[in-house]
Amino acid sequence: MKNIKNIIAFLFLAVSVANCGDRKPSLQEYFVTKGENPNFISLDIPSSILDVNKTSLDTKQKEAYQSVKKLNVLAFKLNDDNKAAYEAEKTTVQDILKNEKYEDLMIVNSGKNKGVVKYLGDDDSIDEVILFGSDDEHGFALVRVLGNKMKPENMVTLVEAVEKGAIGTGGLGKQLEGIFD
């Protein structure tokens, strides 16, 4: 009987160790571990840094803007010395984003520039929006948009407001200036 308990304990331990080795990091863990890597630029940006002309926002746009609390930005700046690391890191991010918990919002493919917009949450309330874009000449950027009670349809109106100039990148532009220059 004692041998059976030892065998069961050993099998349980072996399965646990095997599962830990296959575990992929979460996006949040990736941000934390890569934030100190010299190939990366890491920024945490509050939504208040955006230059918002609230009078030109409609009700849905205001609701969308007010639901966004901050942006976490992680950018990999490509150069001649880190091309292999770039490819490895890009593949790692793409593998993380393949997880079925991330829902697709949009896919962008314009020649050398590729990107995806995904979200975590359900159709009624988004926990975070993830933007990942890459350019094999400059690098990639990964952005987590964090907020409260974000809605998929409101995120589209927020993007439209940015495009129309109702929400400027003012201070954000200064924060991101020179990342890929």
LUMRO-666869 format. One line per field, with one value per atom (N, C-alpha, C, O, CB): residue in three letters; atom name; z, y, x. Coordinates in steps of 0.001 Angstrom, whole numbers, plus 500000, padded with zeros to 6 digits. Glycine has a CB too. Layout:
<nodes>
residuo = [ALA,...]
atomo = [CA,...]
w = [Z,...]
v = [Y,...]
u = [X,...]
</nodes>
This chain:
<nodes>
residuo = [MET,MET,MET,MET,MET,LYS,LYS,LYS,LYS,LYS,ASN,ASN,ASN,ASN,ASN,ILE,ILE,ILE,ILE,ILE,LYS,LYS,LYS,LYS,LYS,ASN,ASN,ASN,ASN,ASN,ILE,ILE,ILE,ILE,ILE,ILE,ILE,ILE,ILE,ILE,ALA,ALA,ALA,ALA,ALA,PHE,PHE,PHE,PHE,PHE,LEU,LEU,LEU,LEU,LEU,PHE,PHE,PHE,PHE,PHE,LEU,LEU,LEU,LEU,LEU,ALA,ALA,ALA,ALA,ALA,VAL,VAL,VAL,VAL,VAL,SER,SER,SER,SER,SER,VAL,VAL,VAL,VAL,VAL,ALA,ALA,ALA,ALA,ALA,ASN,ASN,ASN,ASN,ASN,CYS,CYS,CYS,CYS,CYS,GLY,GLY,GLY,GLY,GLY,ASP,ASP,ASP,ASP,ASP,ARG,ARG,ARG,ARG,ARG,LYS,LYS,LYS,LYS,LYS,PRO,PRO,PRO,PRO,PRO,SER,SER,SER,SER,SER,LEU,LEU,LEU,LEU,LEU,GLN,GLN,GLN,GLN,GLN,GLU,GLU,GLU,GLU,GLU,TYR,TYR,TYR,TYR,TYR,PHE,PHE,PHE,PHE,PHE,VAL,VAL,VAL,VAL,VAL,THR,THR,THR,THR,THR,LYS,LYS,LYS,LYS,LYS,GLY,GLY,GLY,GLY,GLY,GLU,GLU,GLU,GLU,GLU,ASN,ASN,ASN,ASN,ASN,PRO,PRO,PRO,PRO,PRO,ASN,ASN,ASN,ASN,ASN,PHE,PHE,PHE,PHE,PHE,ILE,ILE,ILE,ILE,ILE,SER,SER,SER,SER,SER,LEU,LEU,LEU,LEU,LEU,ASP,ASP,ASP,ASP,ASP,ILE,ILE,ILE,ILE,ILE,PRO,PRO,PRO,PRO,PRO,SER,SER,SER,SER,SER,SER,SER,SER,SER,SER,ILE,ILE,ILE,ILE,ILE,LEU,LEU,LEU,LEU,LEU,ASP,ASP,ASP,ASP,ASP,VAL,VAL,VAL,VAL,VAL,ASN,ASN,ASN,ASN,ASN,LYS,LYS,LYS,LYS,LYS,THR,THR,THR,THR,THR,SER,SER,SER,SER,SER,LEU,LEU,LEU,LEU,LEU,ASP,ASP,ASP,ASP,ASP,THR,THR,THR,THR,THR,LYS,LYS,LYS,LYS,LYS,GLN,GLN,GLN,GLN,GLN,LYS,LYS,LYS,LYS,LYS,GLU,GLU,GLU,GLU,GLU,ALA,ALA,ALA,ALA,ALA,TYR,TYR,TYR,TYR,TYR,GLN,GLN,GLN,GLN,GLN,SER,SER,SER,SER,SER,VAL,VAL,VAL,VAL,VAL,LYS,LYS,LYS,LYS,LYS,LYS,LYS,LYS,LYS,LYS,LEU,LEU,LEU,LEU,LEU,ASN,ASN,ASN,ASN,ASN,VAL,VAL,VAL,VAL,VAL,LEU,LEU,LEU,LEU,LEU,ALA,ALA,ALA,ALA,ALA,PHE,PHE,PHE,PHE,PHE,LYS,LYS,LYS,LYS,LYS,LEU,LEU,LEU,LEU,LEU,ASN,ASN,ASN,ASN,ASN,ASP,ASP,ASP,ASP,ASP,ASP,ASP,ASP,ASP,ASP,ASN,ASN,ASN,ASN,ASN,LYS,LYS,LYS,LYS,LYS,ALA,ALA,ALA,ALA,ALA,ALA,ALA,ALA,ALA,ALA,TYR,TYR,TYR,TYR,TYR,GLU,GLU,GLU,GLU,GLU,ALA,ALA,ALA,ALA,ALA,GLU,GLU,GLU,GLU,GLU,LYS,LYS,LYS,LYS,LYS,THR,THR,THR,THR,THR,THR,THR,THR,THR,THR,VAL,VAL,VAL,VAL,VAL,GLN,GLN,GLN,GLN,GLN,ASP,ASP,ASP,ASP,ASP,ILE,ILE,ILE,ILE,ILE,LEU,LEU,LEU,LEU,LEU,LYS,LYS,LYS,LYS,LYS,ASN,ASN,ASN,ASN,ASN,GLU,GLU,GLU,GLU,GLU,LYS,LYS,LYS,LYS,LYS,TYR,TYR,TYR,TYR,TYR,GLU,GLU,GLU,GLU,GLU,ASP,ASP,ASP,ASP,ASP,LEU,LEU,LEU,LEU,LEU,MET,MET,MET,MET,MET,ILE,ILE,ILE,ILE,ILE,VAL,VAL,VAL,VAL,VAL,ASN,ASN,ASN,ASN,ASN,SER,SER,SER,SER,SER,GLY,GLY,GLY,GLY,GLY,LYS,LYS,LYS,LYS,LYS,ASN,ASN,ASN,ASN,ASN,LYS,LYS,LYS,LYS,LYS,GLY,GLY,GLY,GLY,GLY,VAL,VAL,VAL,VAL,VAL,VAL,VAL,VAL,VAL,VAL,LYS,LYS,LYS,LYS,LYS,TYR,TYR,TYR,TYR,TYR,LEU,LEU,LEU,LEU,LEU,GLY,GLY,GLY,GLY,GLY,ASP,ASP,ASP,ASP,ASP,ASP,ASP,ASP,ASP,ASP,ASP,ASP,ASP,ASP,ASP,SER,SER,SER,SER,SER,ILE,ILE,ILE,ILE,ILE,ASP,ASP,ASP,ASP,ASP,GLU,GLU,GLU,GLU,GLU,VAL,VAL,VAL,VAL,VAL,ILE,ILE,ILE,ILE,ILE,LEU,LEU,LEU,LEU,LEU,PHE,PHE,PHE,PHE,PHE,GLY,GLY,GLY,GLY,GLY,SER,SER,SER,SER,SER,ASP,ASP,ASP,ASP,ASP,ASP,ASP,ASP,ASP,ASP,GLU,GLU,GLU,GLU,GLU,HIS,HIS,HIS,HIS,HIS,GLY,GLY,GLY,GLY,GLY,PHE,PHE,PHE,PHE,PHE,ALA,ALA,ALA,ALA,ALA,LEU,LEU,LEU,LEU,LEU,VAL,VAL,VAL,VAL,VAL,ARG,ARG,ARG,ARG,ARG,VAL,VAL,VAL,VAL,VAL,LEU,LEU,LEU,LEU,LEU,GLY,GLY,GLY,GLY,GLY,ASN,ASN,ASN,ASN,ASN,LYS,LYS,LYS,LYS,LYS,MET,MET,MET,MET,MET,LYS,LYS,LYS,LYS,LYS,PRO,PRO,PRO,PRO,PRO,GLU,GLU,GLU,GLU,GLU,ASN,ASN,ASN,ASN,ASN,MET,MET,MET,MET,MET,VAL,VAL,VAL,VAL,VAL,THR,THR,THR,THR,THR,LEU,LEU,LEU,LEU,LEU,VAL,VAL,VAL,VAL,VAL,GLU,GLU,GLU,GLU,GLU,ALA,ALA,ALA,ALA,ALA,VAL,VAL,VAL,VAL,VAL,GLU,GLU,GLU,GLU,GLU,LYS,LYS,LYS,LYS,LYS,GLY,GLY,GLY,GLY,GLY,ALA,ALA,ALA,ALA,ALA,ILE,ILE,ILE,ILE,ILE,GLY,GLY,GLY,GLY,GLY,THR,THR,THR,THR,THR,GLY,GLY,GLY,GLY,GLY,GLY,GLY,GLY,GLY,GLY,LEU,LEU,LEU,LEU,LEU,GLY,GLY,GLY,GLY,GLY,LYS,LYS,LYS,LYS,LYS,GLN,GLN,GLN,GLN,GLN,LEU,LEU,LEU,LEU,LEU,GLU,GLU,GLU,GLU,GLU,GLY,GLY,GLY,GLY,GLY,ILE,ILE,ILE,ILE,ILE,PHE,PHE,PHE,PHE,PHE,ASP,ASP,ASP,ASP,ASP]
atomo = [N,CA,C,O,CB,N,CA,C,O,CB,N,CA,C,O,CB,N,CA,C,O,CB,N,CA,C,O,CB,N,CA,C,O,CB,N,CA,C,O,CB,N,CA,C,O,CB,N,CA,C,O,CB,N,CA,C,O,CB,N,CA,C,O,CB,N,CA,C,O,CB,N,CA,C,O,CB,N,CA,C,O,CB,N,CA,C,O,CB,N,CA,C,O,CB,N,CA,C,O,CB,N,CA,C,O,CB,N,CA,C,O,CB,N,CA,C,O,CB,N,CA,C,O,CB,N,CA,C,O,CB,N,CA,C,O,CB,N,CA,C,O,CB,N,CA,C,O,CB,N,CA,C,O,CB,N,CA,C,O,CB,N,CA,C,O,CB,N,CA,C,O,CB,N,CA,C,O,CB,N,CA,C,O,CB,N,CA,C,O,CB,N,CA,C,O,CB,N,CA,C,O,CB,N,CA,C,O,CB,N,CA,C,O,CB,N,CA,C,O,CB,N,CA,C,O,CB,N,CA,C,O,CB,N,CA,C,O,CB,N,CA,C,O,CB,N,CA,C,O,CB,N,CA,C,O,CB,N,CA,C,O,CB,N,CA,C,O,CB,N,CA,C,O,CB,N,CA,C,O,CB,N,CA,C,O,CB,N,CA,C,O,CB,N,CA,C,O,CB,N,CA,C,O,CB,N,CA,C,O,CB,N,CA,C,O,CB,N,CA,C,O,CB,N,CA,C,O,CB,N,CA,C,O,CB,N,CA,C,O,CB,N,CA,C,O,CB,N,CA,C,O,CB,N,CA,C,O,CB,N,CA,C,O,CB,N,CA,C,O,CB,N,CA,C,O,CB,N,CA,C,O,CB,N,CA,C,O,CB,N,CA,C,O,CB,N,CA,C,O,CB,N,CA,C,O,CB,N,CA,C,O,CB,N,CA,C,O,CB,N,CA,C,O,CB,N,CA,C,O,CB,N,CA,C,O,CB,N,CA,C,O,CB,N,CA,C,O,CB,N,CA,C,O,CB,N,CA,C,O,CB,N,CA,C,O,CB,N,CA,C,O,CB,N,CA,C,O,CB,N,CA,C,O,CB,N,CA,C,O,CB,N,CA,C,O,CB,N,CA,C,O,CB,N,CA,C,O,CB,N,CA,C,O,CB,N,CA,C,O,CB,N,CA,C,O,CB,N,CA,C,O,CB,N,CA,C,O,CB,N,CA,C,O,CB,N,CA,C,O,CB,N,CA,C,O,CB,N,CA,C,O,CB,N,CA,C,O,CB,N,CA,C,O,CB,N,CA,C,O,CB,N,CA,C,O,CB,N,CA,C,O,CB,N,CA,C,O,CB,N,CA,C,O,CB,N,CA,C,O,CB,N,CA,C,O,CB,N,CA,C,O,CB,N,CA,C,O,CB,N,CA,C,O,CB,N,CA,C,O,CB,N,CA,C,O,CB,N,CA,C,O,CB,N,CA,C,O,CB,N,CA,C,O,CB,N,CA,C,O,CB,N,CA,C,O,CB,N,CA,C,O,CB,N,CA,C,O,CB,N,CA,C,O,CB,N,CA,C,O,CB,N,CA,C,O,CB,N,CA,C,O,CB,N,CA,C,O,CB,N,CA,C,O,CB,N,CA,C,O,CB,N,CA,C,O,CB,N,CA,C,O,CB,N,CA,C,O,CB,N,CA,C,O,CB,N,CA,C,O,CB,N,CA,C,O,CB,N,CA,C,O,CB,N,CA,C,O,CB,N,CA,C,O,CB,N,CA,C,O,CB,N,CA,C,O,CB,N,CA,C,O,CB,N,CA,C,O,CB,N,CA,C,O,CB,N,CA,C,O,CB,N,CA,C,O,CB,N,CA,C,O,CB,N,CA,C,O,CB,N,CA,C,O,CB,N,CA,C,O,CB,N,CA,C,O,CB,N,CA,C,O,CB,N,CA,C,O,CB,N,CA,C,O,CB,N,CA,C,O,CB,N,CA,C,O,CB,N,CA,C,O,CB,N,CA,C,O,CB,N,CA,C,O,CB,N,CA,C,O,CB,N,CA,C,O,CB,N,CA,C,O,CB,N,CA,C,O,CB,N,CA,C,O,CB,N,CA,C,O,CB,N,CA,C,O,CB,N,CA,C,O,CB,N,CA,C,O,CB,N,CA,C,O,CB,N,CA,C,O,CB,N,CA,C,O,CB,N,CA,C,O,CB,N,CA,C,O,CB,N,CA,C,O,CB,N,CA,C,O,CB,N,CA,C,O,CB,N,CA,C,O,CB,N,CA,C,O,CB,N,CA,C,O,CB,N,CA,C,O,CB,N,CA,C,O,CB,N,CA,C,O,CB,N,CA,C,O,CB,N,CA,C,O,CB,N,CA,C,O,CB,N,CA,C,O,CB,N,CA,C,O,CB,N,CA,C,O,CB,N,CA,C,O,CB]
w = [500000,500000,500000,499341,501200,500760,500833,499467,499087,501890,498733,497397,496430,495598,496848,496529,495663,495936,495000,495881,497212,497563,497025,496529,499090,497118,496602,495076,494527,497006,494411,492950,492539,491615,492383,493209,492909,493171,492365,493752,494280,494593,493539,493115,495990,493117,492098,490771,490121,491904,490362,489116,489172,488201,488818,490302,490485,490349,489677,491859,490977,490913,489488,489021,491862,488796,487422,486490,485647,486920,486632,485808,486120,485206,486038,487389,487779,487193,486680,489290,487264,486717,485204,484646,487089,484533,483078,482668,481691,482546,483385,483070,483296,482527,483901,484317,484587,483478,483132,485932,482917,481858,480566,479792,481609,480308,479091,479223,478227,478708,480405,480664,479967,480070,482164,479258,478580,479492,480234,477186,479433,480289,479848,478677,480277,480794,480435,479837,479924,481674,479242,478663,479746,479538,477909,480887,482000,482464,482710,483174,482584,482974,481934,482281,483150,480668,479601,479753,479643,478218,480002,480207,481370,481262,480473,482465,483664,483396,483733,484862,482798,482606,481533,481633,482238,480527,479431,479681,478973,478136,480662,480953,481303,481101,482072,481823,482210,481134,481276,483517,480074,479006,478176,477782,478113,477895,477156,475718,475130,477129,475143,473801,473795,472735,473202,474968,475075,475691,476481,475894,475307,475936,476571,475907,474894,477843,478573,479143,479761,479697,478930,479441,480031,479480,478318,481137,481688,481574,482148,483184,480833,480504,480984,480561,478984,481863,482277,481130,480331,483542,481048,479968,480060,479068,480006,481225,481394,480569,480385,482850,480069,479275,477859,477148,479218,477449,476136,476128,477124,475762,475008,474842,474305,473116,473878,475207,474828,474782,475743,475801,473656,473513,473795,472880,472076,475074,475496,474847,474723,476990,474432,473813,472437,471962,473706,471791,470453,470485,469434,469578,471675,471782,471939,472670,472969,471240,471469,472727,473332,470230,473113,474353,474392,475403,474541,473295,473247,473340,474018,471964,472661,472692,474095,474561,471677,474768,476149,477066,477908,476669,476894,477706,477469,478411,477391,476199,475862,476452,477045,474339,476296,476825,478347,478895,476427,479016,480482,480997,482157,481011,480161,480597,480545,481171,479726,479812,479690,480842,481068,478314,481562,482710,482408,482779,483889,481733,481414,480273,479898,482636,479735,478667,479128,479648,477333,478930,479141,477754,476914,479983,477519,476211,476370,477260,475579,475513,475475,474005,473166,476099,473705,472321,472194,473039,471825,471135,470823,469649,468557,470491,469872,468822,468128,468722,469403,466862,466069,465587,465145,464869,465682,465098,464536,464632,466157,463952,463316,464299,463912,462617,465570,466567,467228,467876,467621,467081,467826,466943,467406,468855,465685,464757,465198,465108,463355,465672,466123,467362,467474,466430,468280,469484,469100,469684,470470,468122,467643,467137,467520,466526,466282,465730,466838,466819,464709,467799,468915,469766,470138,469792,470077,470911,470177,470781,471343,468893,468101,468089,468233,466649,467920,467925,469296,469379,467545,470362,471716,471916,472421,472769,471521,471671,470833,471311,471259,469599,468741,469351,469268,467344,469963,470625,471817,472017,471081,472609,473749,473257,473833,474564,472187,471683,470956,470658,470756,470667,470059,471079,470707,469425,472363,473406,473140,472815,474814,473281,472962,473874,473567,473039,474986,475862,475254,475671,477217,474258,473572,472357,471446,473151,472350,471253,470214,470569,471783,468934,467855,467695,467709,466538,467543,467165,465737,464950,468136,465402,464086,463750,464629,464027,462464,461961,460896,460012,461385,460983,460034,459293,459908,460756,457966,457167,455986,454976,456694,456124,455040,454618,454987,455474,453847,453365,454475,455049,452742,454778,455801,457218,458172,455607,457370,458691,458949,458137,458810,460092,460466,461890,462712,460324,462177,463531,463827,462930,463781,465108,465571,466738,467488,465988,466859,468020,468620,467949,467647,469875,470577,471889,472298,470823,472543,473852,474761,474321,473718,476048,477101,477720,477997,478186,477935,478541,477723,476964,478656,477889,477107,476275,476295,478028,475550,474633,475353,474738,473786,476638,477384,478132,478346,478353,478528,479329,479047,479313,480831,478506,478177,479363,479942,476893,479720,480785,480257,480920,481428,479060,478444,476941,476430,479023,476245,474799,474537,475163,474080,473620,473310,471849,470955,473594,471619,470271,470071,470879,470032,469004,468687,467228,466344,468985,466982,465618,465424,466321,465284,464239,463961,462585,461673,464077,462468,461222,461218,462082,461093,460267,460271,459970,459873,459278,459823,459688,460976,461243,458535,461774,462961,464279,465270,462881,464316,465553,465749,464790,466748,467005,467289,468537,469367,467454,468630,469820,470289,469493,469526,471590,472239,473244,474112,472927,473137,474007,474681,474030,473208,476000,476771,477186,477862,478042,476785,477189,478318,478125,475982,479504,480693,481117,481013,481848,481592,482004,482780,483253,480812,482899,483609,482685,482055,484883,482608,481849,480408,479881,482539,479777,478374,477525,477842,477949,476457,475573,474179,473708,475536,473507,472169,471208,470498,471577,471182,470244,470579,469687,470242,471872,472261,471867,471587,473757,471843,471454,469994,469633,471672,469155,467758,467677,466909,466950,468455,468420,468968,468536,469217,469910,470451,469378,469250,471682,468616,467515,466493,465983,466840,466192,465249,465770,464993,464990,467082,467672,467552,467306,469143,467724,467564,466113,465846,467989,465176,463756,463350,462518,462912,463931,463596,464334,464057,463903,465269,465983,467257,467902,465092,467643,468885,470094,471156,468966,469919,470957,470327,469438,471520,470804,470292,471096,472184,470333,470550,471281,472095,472764,470330,472065,472826,473637,473104,473720,474910,475799,475469,475702,477217,474928,474549,473442,473457,474105,472482,471396,471924,471423,470418,472928,473533,474244,474213,474516,474883,475572,474583,474868,476371,473415,472445,471423,470640,471727,471441,470462,470479,471537,470744,469316,469187,469474,469419,470074,469773,470063,468867,469037,470424,467673,466509,465584,464464,465744,466020,465188,465255,464620,465620]
v = [498808,500000,501257,502245,499998,501209,502348,502621,503778,502110,501561,501721,502374,503188,500367,502031,502621,504125,504919,501928,504516,505944,506675,507795,506127,506055,506678,506828,507845,505845,505810,505861,506960,507724,504490,507042,508080,509463,510375,507873,509630,510918,511282,512435,510878,510303,510551,510955,511896,509300,510245,510577,511973,512726,509542,512316,513641,514715,515724,513743,514507,515441,515551,516654,515003,514434,514436,515200,515970,512999,514998,515707,517202,518023,515143,517561,518966,519655,520769,519092,519007,519581,519715,520730,518708,518718,518769,519910,520604,517439,520114,521203,522556,523482,521084,522708,523982,524323,525495,523939,523331,523573,524026,524754,522334,523620,523980,525292,525816,522878,525814,527003,528221,528495,527255,528943,530161,531340,531320,530320,532371,533522,534269,534233,534468,534937,535785,537072,537343,536080,537847,539109,540042,540744,539772,540045,540881,540451,541299,540805,539150,538654,539050,539395,537119,538997,539378,540850,541185,539130,541713,543138,543332,544097,543918,542644,542806,542318,543010,542039,541143,540590,541335,541426,539119,541862,542529,544021,544659,542339,544575,546005,546445,547607,546364,545542,545862,545471,545758,545158,544825,544383,545593,546388,543314,545757,546934,547030,548110,546935,545942,546005,546630,546973,544620,546777,547253,548645,549051,546283,549347,550611,550354,549870,551831,550673,550409,551711,552487,549384,551946,553150,552783,551948,554209,553401,553345,554745,555687,552826,554884,556204,556323,555542,556467,557290,557494,558117,558873,558394,557807,558354,559870,560530,557736,560421,561873,562627,563837,562233,561930,562595,562889,563705,561730,562219,562485,563880,564324,561415,564556,565900,565760,565519,566771,565916,565664,566961,567729,564682,567186,568290,567716,567284,568959,567717,567041,567615,566913,567121,568868,569460,568875,568922,570959,568322,567759,566257,565644,568024,565662,564234,564035,564772,563597,563025,562689,561819,561486,561956,561461,560724,559398,559067,560474,558634,557346,557528,556759,556596,558541,558796,559201,558774,559890,560026,560417,559206,559054,561466,558341,557127,556246,555703,556348,556108,555291,555894,555181,555150,557195,557858,557719,557443,559346,557906,557840,556422,556240,558389,555415,554024,553617,552630,553073,554359,554048,554706,555910,554526,553914,554435,554633,555654,553500,553656,553811,552899,551972,553528,553197,552395,551913,552688,553209,550627,550066,549855,549181,548709,550434,550335,549607,549925,551747,548642,547927,547893,547327,546465,548500,548575,547973,548193,550031,547219,546629,547416,547401,545083,548097,548892,548035,547648,550188,547749,546866,547607,548753,546294,546926,547439,546259,545112,548231,546540,545481,544422,543278,546086,544797,543877,542968,541992,544656,543263,542478,541840,541590,543350,541578,541014,539634,539346,540920,538783,537445,537552,536842,536571,538432,538640,539187,538794,539607,540090,540655,539553,539489,541687,538693,537610,536694,536287,536798,536372,535501,536164,535521,535149,537448,538158,538348,538226,539518,538643,538805,537500,537503,539249,536388,535075,534780,534239,533973,535129,534918,535680,535121,535355,536958,537763,537169,537051,539236,536796,536204,534919,534656,535922,534116,532886,533193,532521,532059,534201,534590,535023,534645,535728,535821,536357,535316,535580,537508,534139,533056,532378,531618,532021,532650,532053,532393,533532,532548,531404,531587,532585,533005,530263,532969,533954,535355,536218,533979,535584,536875,536840,536035,537226,537707,537793,538798,539856,538201,538468,539364,540518,540317,538592,541727,542889,543292,543616,544070,543270,543728,543158,542950,545274,542912,542487,543483,543831,541021,543946,544918,544264,543653,546237,544399,543877,544815,544706,542404,545737,546690,546600,547436,548139,545584,545400,544959,543883,546677,545796,545432,545642,545135,546235,546379,546622,545644,545497,548071,544981,544016,544298,544766,542558,544014,544239,543555,543122,545691,543470,542916,543761,544358,541421,543786,544380,543281,542712,545659,542985,541919,542475,543581,540682,541692,542111,540920,539786,542908,541226,540257,540693,541876,540161,539770,540094,539474,538530,541615,540022,539520,540659,541780,538895,540362,541345,542551,543600,540689,542420,543515,544371,545562,542969,543772,544500,543983,542823,544375,544862,544499,544833,545915,545234,543893,544128,544865,545754,542803,544488,545179,544986,543971,544679,545990,545932,545823,546521,547189,544956,544735,545100,544609,543256,545959,546326,545851,546152,547865,545114,544632,544934,544486,543110,545690,546022,545803,546066,547465,545316,545079,545589,545634,543592,545967,546435,545879,546232,548031,545024,544328,545227,544739,543218,546515,547463,548252,548691,548423,548433,549280,548543,548904,550361,547528,546792,546540,546494,547550,546378,546183,546948,547322,544692,547163,547807,546967,546444,549289,546856,546121,547072,547603,544799,547291,548239,547537,546890,549481,547681,547196,548430,549312,546330,548494,549575,549021,548103,550100,549599,549108,550112,551321,548846,549618,550518,549813,548689,551189,550507,549987,549996,551009,550813,548862,548742,549228,549912,549521,548872,549228,548331,547156,549088,548880,548127,548080,549068,548756,546916,546805,547899,548489,545452,548169,549174,550574,551404,549169,550838,552140,552291,553400,552344,551194,551278,551714,552438,549918,551273,551695,553195,553895,550908,553697,555132,555936,557064,555447,555364,556046,556172,557219,555290,555110,555158,556205,556954,553766,556260,557261,558673,559569,557043,558885,560208,560609,561775,560225,559651,559940,560318,561278,558713,559558,559828,561209,561878,558758,561639,562936,564091,565256,562925,563770,564827,565296,566219,565981,564687,565080,564667,565283,564462,563624,563203,563256,562471,561754,564195,564339,563471,563001,565809,563271,562491,563387,562888,561645,564704,565695,565159,564937,566394,564949,564459,563047,562682,564517,562252,560885,560902,560112,560099,561799,561917,562221,561687,562998,563071,563390,562175,561960,564562,561379,560174,559160,558490,559549,559051,558030,558523,557739,557530,559821,560424,559727,559531,561931,559368,558816,557325,556794,559540,556639,555205,554459,553625,554615,554754,554023,554843,554413,553502,556013,556824,556300,556855,558286]
u = [500819,500000,500864,500539,499067,501990,502884,503516,503698,503969,503849,504431,503449,503851,504873,502184,501164,501059,500971,499788,501069,501017,502238,502119,500925,503412,504639,504585,505010,505874,504062,503953,502975,503255,503497,501847,500857,501446,501260,499575,502149,502775,503816,503898,503425,504608,505626,504978,505434,506507,503908,503221,502606,502676,502138,502008,501429,502510,502298,500736,503655,504773,505302,505588,505894,505434,505938,504999,505459,506122,503701,502723,502761,502687,501301,502874,502940,504160,504057,502954,505311,506547,506433,506851,507773,505878,505727,504809,505092,505183,503729,502805,503441,503183,501544,504260,504925,505901,506052,505651,506565,507528,506871,507493,508332,505632,504925,504159,503662,503979,504058,503259,503852,505047,503151,502994,503425,503114,502131,502725,503959,503703,502440,502062,504908,501804,500675,501227,502425,499763,500366,500793,501327,502317,499635,500675,501124,502518,503376,500120,502749,504072,505120,506249,504046,504740,505655,506057,507236,505010,505091,505373,506349,507307,504063,506103,506938,508358,509319,506330,508506,509850,510640,511863,509757,509985,510696,510904,511683,509938,510229,510346,511754,512106,509435,512561,513944,514963,516151,514292,514510,515397,515823,514969,514703,517133,517601,517078,517124,519094,516589,516007,514618,514094,515940,514024,512654,512578,513430,511833,511543,511177,509816,508900,511143,509685,508456,507900,508629,508701,506603,505940,504582,503865,505774,504237,502884,502327,502873,502862,501238,500715,499271,498420,500807,498979,497587,496788,497340,497514,495504,494674,494573,494263,493275,494826,494734,495766,495642,494896,496782,497816,497317,497904,499086,496228,495660,495046,494474,494604,495170,494631,493208,493000,495528,492227,490841,490049,490024,490189,489409,488477,487091,486389,488563,486706,485471,484227,483223,485329,484264,483083,482804,481669,483248,483828,483611,483326,483139,484823,483291,482985,481487,480826,483738,480952,479553,479451,480470,478943,478255,478030,478783,479403,476554,478733,479431,480939,481619,479076,481462,482900,483347,484404,483275,482541,482869,482873,483758,481870,481872,481793,483014,483590,480505,483404,484569,485836,486646,484708,486012,487207,487281,488348,487215,486165,486144,486346,486714,484832,486113,486315,487788,488174,485487,488613,490040,490795,490671,490605,491573,492321,493804,494384,492168,494421,495833,496232,495514,496693,497405,497986,499358,500161,498089,499609,500947,501534,500937,500911,502702,503348,504678,505468,503558,504914,506180,506599,505899,506060,507738,508196,509586,510454,508195,509782,511080,511643,511075,510967,512749,513387,514433,515439,514029,514174,515037,516278,516203,514265,517429,518667,519456,519019,519513,520614,521411,521892,522130,522602,522038,522591,521562,521941,523288,520255,519273,518196,517083,518615,518520,517528,517039,515846,518120,517943,517541,516649,515649,518788,517009,516188,514819,513809,516891,514777,513511,512584,511416,513767,513110,512295,511778,510617,513104,512639,512237,511160,510178,513455,511337,510361,509040,507975,510916,509096,507869,507085,505863,508201,507786,507138,506525,505422,508149,507231,506710,505404,504430,507747,505377,504155,503032,501904,504409,503320,502292,501743,500543,502857,502613,502166,501265,500253,503371,501624,500788,499418,498398,501454,499393,498128,497272,496107,498404,497834,497051,496144,495250,497981,496369,495545,494080,493744,495982,493227,491806,491092,489977,491103,491713,491072,491079,490307,491768,491961,492011,491093,491285,493464,490110,489143,489639,490157,487736,489479,489889,488905,487691,490012,489438,488639,488972,488083,488884,490284,490698,492079,492915,490713,492293,493600,494028,493245,493556,495281,495811,496975,497848,496265,496978,498078,498263,497568,497807,499210,499456,500914,501740,499099,501207,502571,503501,503331,503085,504490,505474,504949,505539,506742,503854,503273,502141,501227,502766,502217,501189,500749,501537,501704,499499,499030,497719,496996,498895,497435,496171,495667,496439,496330,494353,493705,492858,491997,492844,493102,492389,491865,492219,493310,491018,490539,490319,490135,489255,490346,490026,488714,488519,491171,487834,486553,485444,485661,486359,484248,483128,482541,483049,482047,481475,480898,480302,480111,479836,480006,479404,480420,480193,478408,481535,482515,483924,484240,482187,484757,486131,487028,486931,486614,487904,488871,490099,490634,489286,490539,491665,491639,491166,492994,492160,492323,493814,494612,491691,494190,495600,495837,495147,496018,496812,497216,498642,499521,497091,498873,500209,500481,499751,500356,501529,501911,503394,504196,501537,503758,505175,505534,504710,505513,506780,507368,508788,509590,507339,509103,510385,511583,512709,510345,511361,512467,512699,513818,512197,511643,511748,511573,512209,510742,510733,510488,509007,508236,511052,508621,507202,506806,507635,506878,505503,504941,503764,502984,504498,503665,502592,501964,502658,503111,500662,499975,498804,497985,499491,498747,497588,496795,497324,498030,495536,494642,493789,492992,493754,493972,493278,492223,492432,494272,491095,490030,488947,489115,489434,487824,486656,485453,485148,486367,484772,483529,483680,482802,482425,484795,484988,484091,483904,486493,483543,482656,483257,483820,481239,483140,483737,483270,484085,483413,481978,481471,481980,482151,479946,482225,482756,484217,484672,482602,484951,486359,486477,487405,487067,485537,485530,485265,485925,484468,484313,484035,485211,485445,482766,485947,487123,488205,488838,487672,488412,489382,488952,489785,489524,487664,487154,487393,487725,485655,487226,487457,488915,489223,487029,489814,491248,491530,492253,492119,490956,491174,490660,491273,490498,489538,488951,489613,489328,487475,490494,491207,490535,491033,491386,489413,488751,489576,489497,487353,490364,491303,492683,493012,490968,493478,494838,495778,495444,495292,496947,497931,498835,499740,498753,498625,499380,500532,501619,498480,500310,501353,501790,502942,500884,500884,501239,502274,503217,499996,502104,503067,504459,505448,502632,504537,505833,506410,507621,505698,505561,506017,506582,507575,504869,505939,506328,507351,507887,505110,507613,508519,509884,510483,508688,510350,511681,511812,512922,512570,510727,510840,511438,512327,509454,510958,511437,512316,512592,510284,512763,513670,515077,515974,513647]
</nodes>
